[in-house]
Amino acid sequence: MTDQPTTGTTPAHATAASAPHSPWPALWAVIVGFFMLLVDTTIVSVANPAIKTALDPDTGNLDNVVWVTSAYLLAFAVPLLISGRLGDAFGPKRVYLTGLAVFTLASLGCGLSTSLGMLVAMRAVQGLGAALMSPQSMALITRTFPADRRGAAMGLWGATAGVATLVGPLAGGALVDAFGWEAIFFVNLPVGVAGFVLAWFLVPALETHRHRFDMVGVLLSAVGLFLLVFGLQEGEAYDWGVIWGPVSVWSLIVAGLLVLGLFAWQQSRTASEPLVPLALFADRNFSLSNLAIATVGASVTAMALPMMFFLQLARGLTPTDAALLTIPTAVLSGVLSPLAGRLLDRTDPRVLLLPGMLLFGGGLLWYSTLMRADTALPLFLLPAALVGIGSAGVWGPLATTATRNLPPRQAGAGSGIYNTTRTIGSVIGSAAIAAVMQARLEANLPGGSADAGFGSGQLPSFLVDGFSAAMSQAMLLPVATITLGTIVVLFVRRWRATTPAPRRAVDEPAAR
């Protein structure tokens, strides 16, 4: 027997208990899945050179292997708008467990892939599973924690991101070095099973709300995003010209923007249950937080690719050694995020957001200046520390700022929108950095990039300086992106002093 979610209001028998269960065990249970999603992203960034060597050794550009990341992020981004609503309609627990099962099985498929195309396809399925899971954790926080305690809960959410940043590269480096790139996906199997069991027993059934599902909006957003991302990522490969017949790179990009514009218009004209309830954007902090988290998602994704390629190909580090240089980022972010969350419950969000974004961007700029063949490797620990301190003031505070004023009925939709904008930022960051990296390689290695053998170990010495310069210049893209986010958070408003009562969870039936 499974849990029976209710519709509209909590039934009398469920509210009879005078005290609701603590929301913390349920949050810890879904954090396991959230942790796995983040680890999987950072693991892949470390393993990209090895994946290219194994599955795409004959091409001299980096665009193909970047699709391993972009396919995941694209498949993650598009369903997020509806998966938040699915959580509202069928209960966060059911949707979360379904997504976790899909993600875990797709991880098995990734590890068994024998071609780059198969791996990209399996990564897309992984992204679908992640899309079902991700909004449910934020919806759970919004619906079970009072507004004045959400900062602490989001602090745990931010700390999880920091720890995942550490575990992902380190575990990925060790697994790739010891067992090959396939192991980074197989490791998800025991974690996924454990997460499923924990969520089954600890996550309560919450009241449900009926929703209509805007499938026209889903189709328009999917088509628009695909055209835009494909055009951005493949532009350099086709010299920003014709792809086939009358179709050019720029026509795809323009078409993608037009379709996304049509999507926005369609949402504004949809009177009943639009995919994106535009009324939510009347809340200034919700709108600004969504824009800011898009820049953060783009920056985080964009910074990882040139950094790992530089450390492994230009400096000759193993995946494990390259990952060790990220330790300060993860440790400081993980330690400071819970402290930032508790402080956030009592202060203006800008007190954390503005210095957090500035430190984050400063660390990325510092990275760019150090990406030379003669830089002492321990120096890379310093910008890593700066990025870690900045991250503690960004992830949790932005999520709390976005969701603080959401009504319970819109918790899933609001969380879905927030996660969508973050992931769309990551998708565009991944596509854009691929184009910038390839463009800078062509500029710094004229005539040489096609024969460089990227992904096959340390580069020949005559290519190292040009390759390093290209990666350093590419790092300026995430610097510019996070600078935009810093400007955005300047306009965040101080919170209103409200402390609404938490939504009660519906106890699960004893029989399962």
Buried (B, 14 or more C-beta within 10 A) or exposed (E): EBBEBBEEEBEEEBEEEEEBBEBBEBBBBBBBBBBBBBBBBBBBBBBBBBBBBBBBEEBBBBBBBBBBBBBBBBBBBBBBBBBBBBBBBBBBBBBBBBBBBBBBBBBBBBBEBEEBEBBBBBBBBBBBBBBBBBBBBBBBBBBBBBBBBBBBBBBBBBBBBBBBBBBBBBBBBBBBBEEBBBBBBBBBBEBBEEBBEBBBEBBBBBBBBEBEEBEBBBBBBBBBBBBBBBBBBBBBBBEBEEBEEEEBBEBBBBBBBEBBEBBBEBBEEBEEBBBBBEEBEEBEBBBBBBBBBBBBBBBBBBBBBBBBBBBBBBBEBBBBBBBBBBBBBBBBBBBBBBEBBEBBBEBEBBBBBBBBBBBBBBBBBBBBEBBBBEEEBEEBBBBBBBBBBBBBBBBBBBBBBBBBBBEBBBBBBBBBBBBBBBBBBBBBBBBBBBBBBBBBBBEBBEEBBEEBBBBEEEBEEEBBBBBBBBBBBBBBBBBBBBBBBBEBBEEBEEBEEEEEEBBBBBBBEEEE
